[in-house]
C-alpha cells in the first residue's frame, strides 16, 4: 500500500506535540488522521469512532507524576 508522504503535516504536528502535551488532529473522514498519528509514534492516540477508545476515555487512569 502506498502512502502520501505528508512532510509538512508531520513537521507541524511534531512541533505542536513538543509544545502541547495533548494535541488533536482533526479532519474529515478518511483523510489520513490515524495514519499520521501512527507515523508520528505518538505515546497514545484515540480514534473517537472506535468504541474501545471511547470506553478508555470514559474511564481515564491517573498518570503518576515523574
Secondary structure, DSSP 8 states (H G I E B T S, - for coil): ------HHHHHHHHHHHHH-SS-----STTSSHHHHHHHTT-S----TTSHHHHHHHHT-------
